[in-house]
Amino acid sequence: MITLTAIFGLLNDGAMNIASTWNAANMAELMTIVGIFVHAFFLIFALGFPIIVLTLESIGIVRKDDDFIKLARNASKLWGITFAAGAVTGTLVEFGLVVVWSGSIALIASMAAAPMIIELYAFLIEIVLIGTYLTTFNRFKKWKGTHVLIGLGVLFGSNLSAYMILAVNSWMQVPWGTGSFVAQTFLPWVPSLGPQVINPEKLKTLVTVLPTIGSGLLSSPGAFQLLSNFTSNPWISLFNPEQNVTYFHNVLAALVITAFLTSSYLAFKILKGYGSKEYNWKGLRVSFLIAAVASFLQALAGDAQGRILYTFQRNIFNATEGIPANGGYDPIVSLLLYGSPNHFFPGSNYLASLLPSGDTLGQLTLSATNTFGPILHTIYYSMIISGVIIVILGVGYFGLYSKILRGIVQGILRMKVETFVLYGSFAGAALGIIASVAGWATREMGRHPWTVYGLITYNDVVNSHAITPVFTAAIIALEIGILLAGIWGIYMIYFKKLKVKHKGGVHY
């Protein structure tokens, strides 16, 4: 088995200056953040929009209503655009992962190997089937359900892909399968992380080596000896208790955003008088209903996500909830977690007292959490408040069908429920985006400075070559350019064409 001494011998000439790696990591992080959020813009459509399209098409088939089929067909164009843009930005993100954060190959070659291989096959399923789906509307005259089945195949591929990618991210948040290694090494407040299926000696070597020689480890032939037999269970990341919660939380978030964006587009057409009002209301009722149901389910998923955070990342929980350094009370959270409003939550000072002497990385973790604490608390509660308002919008929607709710909406807001739904569509879309961005920012900013929480910091895996401001600016410009190109494509198909068709008197 390769030893720490052997690796240092192999890479003695390639040792990196630790201070410079922090500078490189900070610079690289800027373009990575932009790249991930640009990718996410398109990814949410690939993840949530198929459900809306297939729902509209299925209703049209069951009711034998061509309006719903037309709605599905028009919506599928956006599905196609965002899938293509998502594939491009996803490739850019993965390319950056390998080239910029090259030390992360240690993760990909070990704990992430199984899910990443499955994700590749899932992506191939999407590529093969989405073209078939988009080009075969109205081709199946006798068996119209066949077209829906093809769409479900694309939906399966996109969700399987998302599940596997989120499995890797969840493992980076909660490195399941490392047993008590994290608690014993760096973060004593972390509970046992499942069965110990990793080789503790090899993990200890990797964790010790990366901060000193970083991604240069991969240039050594001995690196593959280090990674071989790293774990006795390559599937362990799929059994992470955070995985399913994270998956449903992200899918529901994508569904809330895309459904409200669909509703807001149709509401815009209704308010501006474009096309048939009846046609647009058919789509709006369905898309807003999907958003409402997804928002109710998201409240449950968010609660489960919060419980996971409390269990495995107590320092981040304290920061997001605004627990003082000396500890304090939070009656609402206490009631949700313990059934009593009087539970005392220990603060960061207590967590610091648990750190063993010389645990510099544990101290770094608490220092980073305390630094980001105020902004984490603000961002987190902007997500919570946005989510609460979205749920209220969802409840108000059912005033279209309930006399009691109709009376409440009209009594409080002094407007018709139909008007509430029209303008609520725009509010839901904006708040959904705010909640999603805030939620993901909280998740990743709170984990700082770890790449794998409790094991590897982000400066450990950055490329050993200098990352200049000019290079960073160029990559960010490219990422923003792709985003603008995608938005322009959406505008040209939906808004530019909308004006032309309105002038010609044809409903769209």
C-alpha positions in Angstrom: 0.0 0.0 0.0 1.3 3.5 -0.9 2.4 5.5 2.1 2.4 9.2 2.9 6.2 9.2 2.8 6.2 7.6 -0.6 3.8 10.1 -2.1 5.9 13.0 -0.7 8.9 11.4 -2.2 7.2 11.2 -5.6 6.0 14.8 -5.6 8.7 16.5 -3.6 9.5 18.9 -6.4 5.8 19.7 -7.1 4.8 20.9 -3.6 2.5 23.9 -3.7 2.6 27.0 -1.7 -0.4 26.8 0.6 -1.1 30.5 0.7 -1.1 30.6 -3.2 -3.7 27.8 -3.3 -6.1 29.8 -1.2 -5.7 32.7 -3.7 -6.2 30.4 -6.6 -9.2 28.8 -5.0 -10.9 32.1 -4.2 -10.4 33.2 -7.8 -11.6 29.9 -9.3 -14.6 29.9 -7.0 -16.0 33.1 -8.6 -16.2 31.6 -12.1 -17.5 28.3 -10.7 -20.4 30.0 -8.8 -21.4 31.9 -12.0 -21.1 28.7 -14.1 -23.2 26.6 -11.7 -26.0 29.2 -11.5 -26.1 29.7 -15.2 -26.3 25.9 -15.6 -29.0 25.8 -12.9 -31.1 28.3 -14.9 -31.4 25.9 -17.7 -31.3 22.7 -15.5 -34.5 23.6 -13.7 -36.4 23.5 -17.0 -34.9 20.1 -17.9 -35.9 18.9 -14.5 -39.3 20.5 -13.8 -40.7 21.5 -17.2 -41.2 18.0 -18.6 -43.8 17.3 -15.8 -45.8 20.4 -17.0 -45.6 19.5 -20.7 -46.6 15.8 -20.1 -49.4 16.8 -17.8 -50.9 19.2 -20.4 -50.5 16.5 -23.2 -52.1 13.8 -21.0 -55.1 16.0 -20.2 -55.5 16.8 -23.8 -55.5 13.1 -24.7 -57.9 12.1 -21.9 -60.3 15.0 -22.6 -59.8 14.9 -26.4 -59.1 18.6 -26.2 -56.7 19.9 -28.9 -56.0 23.1 -26.9 -54.1 21.2 -24.3 -52.1 19.3 -27.0 -51.2 22.7 -28.6 -50.2 24.0 -25.2 -47.9 21.0 -24.6 -46.4 21.3 -28.1 -45.7 25.0 -27.7 -44.2 24.4 -24.3 -42.0 21.6 -25.5 -40.0 24.1 -27.6 -38.7 25.6 -24.4 -38.0 22.1 -23.1 -35.8 21.6 -26.2 -33.9 24.9 -25.9 -33.2 24.6 -22.2 -32.1 21.0 -22.6 -29.5 22.0 -25.3 -28.3 25.0 -23.3 -28.2 22.8 -20.1 -26.1 20.3 -21.9 -23.6 23.0 -23.0 -23.3 24.6 -19.6 -23.2 21.2 -17.9 -20.3 20.2 -20.1 -18.6 23.5 -19.2 -19.1 22.9 -15.5 -17.8 19.3 -15.6 -14.8 20.5 -17.7 -14.1 23.1 -15.0 -14.4 20.4 -12.3 -11.7 18.3 -14.0 -9.4 21.2 -15.1 -9.8 23.8 -12.4 -10.7 21.7 -9.4 -8.5 18.8 -10.6 -7.9 17.4 -7.2 -11.6 16.4 -7.1 -10.8 13.5 -9.4 -9.8 11.8 -6.2 -13.5 12.0 -5.2 -14.8 11.1 -8.7 -12.5 8.1 -8.9 -13.6 6.7 -5.6 -16.9 7.6 -3.8 -18.5 9.3 -6.9 -17.5 6.7 -9.5 -20.8 4.6 -9.4 -23.3 7.5 -9.5 -21.3 9.3 -12.2 -21.2 6.3 -14.5 -25.0 5.9 -14.1 -25.5 9.6 -14.7 -23.7 9.3 -18.1 -26.1 6.6 -19.2 -29.1 8.7 -17.9 -27.8 11.6 -20.0 -27.6 9.3 -23.1 -31.3 8.3 -22.5 -32.2 12.0 -22.5 -30.3 12.7 -25.7 -31.8 9.8 -27.6 -35.4 10.3 -26.5 -35.9 14.1 -26.4 -35.3 14.5 -30.1 -37.8 11.8 -30.8 -40.4 13.4 -28.5 -40.0 16.9 -29.9 -40.4 15.7 -33.5 -43.2 13.3 -33.2 -46.2 15.3 -32.0 -49.4 14.2 -33.7 -47.5 11.3 -35.4 -49.3 8.6 -33.3 -52.9 9.1 -34.5 -54.2 5.8 -33.1 -52.0 5.4 -30.0 -51.5 8.9 -28.8 -50.3 7.7 -25.4 -47.2 6.4 -27.1 -45.9 9.9 -27.5 -46.5 10.5 -23.7 -44.5 7.3 -23.0 -41.6 8.7 -25.0 -41.8 11.8 -22.9 -41.8 9.8 -19.7 -38.6 8.2 -20.9 -37.0 11.6 -21.2 -38.4 12.5 -17.8 -36.9 9.3 -16.4 -33.5 10.1 -17.9 -33.4 13.7 -16.6 -34.5 12.7 -13.1 -32.1 9.8 -12.9 -29.3 12.1 -14.0 -30.3 14.7 -11.4 -30.5 12.0 -8.7 -27.0 10.8 -9.4 -25.5 14.2 -9.5 -27.2 15.2 -6.3 -26.0 11.9 -4.7 -22.4 13.2 -5.3 -23.3 16.6 -3.9 -25.1 15.0 -0.9 -22.0 12.9 -0.2 -19.9 16.1 -0.2 -22.3 17.5 2.4 -22.6 14.3 4.4 -19.8 11.9 3.6 -21.7 8.7 4.4 -19.7 5.6 4.9 -16.8 7.2 6.8 -18.1 6.1 10.2 -16.7 8.2 13.0 -13.7 9.4 11.0 -14.9 13.0 10.5 -15.7 13.4 14.2 -12.5 11.9 15.4 -10.4 13.9 12.9 -11.8 17.4 12.5 -15.4 18.1 13.6 -16.4 16.5 16.9 -20.1 17.6 16.7 -20.7 15.4 13.6 -22.4 12.1 14.5 -21.2 8.7 13.1 -21.7 8.8 9.3 -23.0 5.3 8.8 -20.9 2.2 8.4 -17.2 2.6 7.9 -16.7 1.3 4.3 -13.7 3.4 3.5 -10.1 2.4 4.1 -9.2 4.7 7.0 -5.5 4.7 6.3 -5.9 5.7 2.7 -8.4 8.3 3.6 -6.1 9.7 6.2 -3.3 9.8 3.7 -5.4 11.6 1.1 -6.7 14.1 3.6 -3.2 14.8 4.9 -1.6 15.0 1.4 -4.0 17.2 -0.5 -3.5 20.3 1.7 0.2 20.2 0.9 0.5 19.1 -2.7 -3.1 19.5 -3.9 -4.0 18.5 -7.3 -0.4 17.6 -8.0 -1.2 14.3 -6.4 -2.8 13.2 -9.6 0.5 13.5 -11.5 1.9 10.7 -9.5 1.6 7.1 -10.6 1.2 6.3 -6.9 -2.1 8.2 -6.8 -3.9 5.3 -8.4 -2.6 3.0 -5.7 -4.0 5.4 -3.2 -7.4 5.4 -4.8 -7.7 1.7 -5.4 -9.7 -0.2 -2.9 -10.5 3.2 -1.3 -14.0 1.9 -0.4 -15.5 -1.6 -0.1 -18.9 -0.3 -1.2 -18.8 2.0 -4.3 -22.6 2.4 -3.9 -22.5 3.9 -0.5 -23.2 7.5 -1.6 -26.6 6.4 -2.8 -27.5 5.3 0.7 -26.8 8.7 2.2 -29.7 9.8 4.5 -29.5 13.3 2.9 -29.7 12.0 -0.7 -33.5 11.4 -1.1 -34.4 14.6 0.8 -32.0 16.7 -1.3 -33.4 15.1 -4.5 -37.1 15.8 -3.8 -36.3 19.2 -2.4 -34.5 20.2 -5.7 -37.1 18.6 -8.0 -39.9 20.3 -6.2 -38.0 23.6 -6.4 -37.6 23.2 -10.1 -41.2 22.4 -10.5 -42.4 25.4 -8.5 -40.3 27.8 -10.6 -41.1 26.3 -14.0 -44.8 26.0 -13.2 -45.0 29.6 -12.0 -43.0 30.8 -15.0 -45.4 29.0 -17.3 -48.3 30.6 -15.4 -46.8 34.1 -15.6 -46.3 33.8 -19.4 -49.9 32.8 -19.9 -51.0 35.5 -17.5 -49.0 38.0 -19.5 -50.9 36.9 -22.7 -54.2 37.2 -20.9 -53.5 40.6 -19.5 -52.2 41.9 -22.9 -55.0 40.3 -24.9 -52.8 38.0 -27.0 -54.6 35.0 -28.4 -57.7 33.2 -27.1 -58.4 34.0 -23.4 -60.1 30.6 -22.9 -57.0 28.8 -24.4 -54.6 30.7 -22.2 -56.7 30.1 -19.0 -56.8 26.4 -19.7 -53.0 26.3 -19.5 -52.8 28.7 -16.6 -55.2 26.7 -14.4 -53.1 23.6 -14.9 -49.6 25.2 -14.5 -50.7 27.2 -11.4 -52.2 24.0 -9.9 -49.0 22.1 -10.4 -47.1 25.0 -8.7 -49.5 25.1 -5.8 -49.3 21.3 -5.1 -45.5 21.4 -5.5 -45.2 24.3 -3.0 -47.2 22.3 -0.4 -44.9 19.3 -0.8 -41.9 21.6 -0.8 -42.8 22.8 2.7 -42.5 19.2 3.9 -39.2 18.6 2.0 -37.8 21.8 3.4 -38.6 20.7 6.9 -36.9 17.4 6.3 -33.8 19.2 4.8 -33.6 21.4 7.9 -33.6 18.4 10.2 -30.8 16.8 8.2 -28.8 20.1 8.6 -29.4 20.1 12.3 -28.2 16.5 12.6 -25.1 16.6 10.5 -24.0 20.2 10.1 -24.7 21.8 13.4 -22.4 24.8 12.8 -24.4 25.8 9.7 -27.7 25.3 11.5 -26.6 27.7 14.2 -25.6 30.3 11.5 -28.8 30.0 9.4 -31.1 30.1 12.5 -29.1 33.0 14.0 -28.2 31.1 17.2 -25.9 33.4 19.3 -22.3 32.3 20.0 -23.2 31.5 23.6 -26.4 29.6 22.6 -30.0 30.6 22.8 -33.7 29.7 22.3 -35.7 29.5 19.1 -39.3 28.6 20.0 -40.5 27.7 16.6 -37.6 25.6 15.6 -37.5 24.0 19.0 -41.2 23.1 18.7 -40.6 21.5 15.3 -37.6 19.5 16.4 -38.5 18.6 20.0 -42.2 19.3 20.4 -41.5 22.0 23.0 -40.6 25.7 22.6 -38.1 25.6 25.5 -35.1 23.7 24.1 -31.8 25.4 24.5 -29.5 25.4 21.4 -25.8 25.5 22.2 -23.9 28.1 20.1 -20.5 28.2 18.3 -18.6 28.7 21.6 -19.8 25.3 22.7 -18.8 23.7 19.4 -15.4 25.3 19.7 -15.0 23.8 23.2 -15.3 20.4 21.6 -12.4 20.8 19.3 -9.2 18.9 20.2 -6.0 20.8 20.6 -4.3 21.5 17.3 -7.5 21.0 15.2 -6.8 23.9 12.9 -9.3 22.8 10.2 -12.1 22.5 12.8 -11.2 26.1 14.0 -11.2 27.2 10.3 -14.7 25.8 9.9 -16.2 27.6 12.9 -14.3 30.8 11.8 -15.8 30.6 8.3 -19.3 29.9 9.7 -19.1 32.9 12.1 -17.8 35.1 9.3 -20.7 34.1 7.0 -23.2 33.9 9.8 -25.1 37.2 9.3 -25.4 36.8 5.6 -26.3 33.1 5.9 -29.1 34.0 8.3 -30.4 36.7 6.0 -30.3 34.6 2.9 -31.8 31.6 4.6 -34.8 33.6 5.9 -35.3 35.2 2.5 -35.8 31.6 1.3 -38.2 30.8 4.2 -40.3 34.0 3.8 -40.5 33.5 0.0 -41.6 29.9 0.5 -44.3 30.9 3.0 -45.7 33.5 0.6 -45.6 30.9 -2.3 -47.7 28.5 -0.1 -50.2 31.3 0.5 -50.4 31.9 -3.2 -51.1 28.1 -3.6 -53.9 28.2 -1.1 -55.4 31.3 -2.7 -55.5 29.5 -6.1 -58.1 27.0 -4.8 -60.4 30.0 -4.5 -61.2 29.3 -8.1 -62.9 26.1 -7.0 -63.9 26.8 -3.3 -66.6 29.4 -2.4 -65.1 29.7 1.1 -61.6 30.4 -0.2 -63.0 32.7 -2.8 -64.7 34.7 -0.1 -61.5 34.9 2.0 -59.4 36.1 -1.0 -61.9 38.6 -2.1 -62.5 39.8 1.5 -58.8 40.3 2.4 -57.4 41.5 -0.9 -60.5 43.2 -2.4 -60.0 41.6 -5.8 -61.4 38.7 -7.7 -59.7 35.3 -7.4 -59.0 35.3 -11.1 -57.1 38.6 -10.8 -55.3 37.2 -7.7 -54.2 34.2 -9.8 -53.1 36.3 -12.7 -50.8 38.6 -10.7 -50.0 35.8 -8.3 -48.3 34.0 -11.2 -45.7 36.8 -11.5 -45.2 36.9 -7.8 -44.8 33.1 -7.6 -42.2 33.1 -10.4 -40.1 35.8 -8.8 -40.3 34.4 -5.2 -39.6 30.9 -6.5 -36.4 32.1 -8.1 -35.4 34.0 -5.0 -36.0 31.0 -2.8 -34.1 28.6 -5.0 -31.1 30.9 -5.4 -31.1 31.6 -1.6 -31.4 28.0 -0.7 -28.6 26.8 -2.9 -26.4 29.7 -1.8 -27.0 28.9 1.8 -26.2 25.3 1.2 -22.8 25.9 -0.5 -21.8 29.1 1.4 -22.5 27.4 4.7 -20.3 24.4 3.8 -17.3 26.7 3.2 -14.4 26.0 3.2 -15.0 22.3 2.7 -15.2 20.5 -0.6 -16.2 17.4 1.3 -17.5 18.5 4.7 -15.2 17.5 7.4 -12.5 16.0 5.1 -11.2 18.2 2.2 -11.2 22.0 1.9 -11.8 23.6 -1.5 -8.2 25.0 -1.7 -7.0 21.4 -1.5 -8.4 20.4 -4.9 -7.7 23.5 -7.0 -5.4 23.3 -10.0 -1.7 23.9 -9.1 -1.3 26.4 -11.9 -2.0 30.1 -11.2 -5.6 31.3 -12.0 -5.4 34.9 -13.1 -8.1 37.5 -12.8 -8.0 37.8 -16.7 -8.7 34.1 -17.1 -11.5 34.3 -14.5 -13.1 37.3 -16.2 -12.9 35.5 -19.6 -14.7 32.4 -18.3 -17.3 34.4 -16.5 -18.0 36.4 -19.7 -18.4 33.1 -21.6 -20.8 31.8 -19.0 -22.9 35.0 -19.0 -22.8 34.9 -22.9 -24.3 31.5 -22.9 -27.0 32.6 -20.5 -27.9 35.6 -22.6 -27.9 33.5 -25.8 -30.4 31.1 -24.2 -32.6 33.9 -23.0 -32.5 35.5 -26.5 -33.6 32.2 -28.0 -36.5 32.0 -25.5 -37.5 35.5 -26.4 -37.4 34.9 -30.1 -39.6 31.9 -29.9 -42.2 33.0 -27.4 -42.3 36.8 -27.3 -41.2 37.8 -30.8 -43.5 35.3 -32.4 -46.2 36.2 -30.0 -46.4 39.7 -31.4 -46.4 38.6 -35.0 -49.2 36.1 -34.4 -51.3 38.7 -32.5 -51.1 41.1 -35.4 -52.2 38.4 -37.8 -55.2 37.5 -35.6 -54.1 34.0 -34.9 -54.3 32.8 -31.3 -51.1 31.4 -29.8 
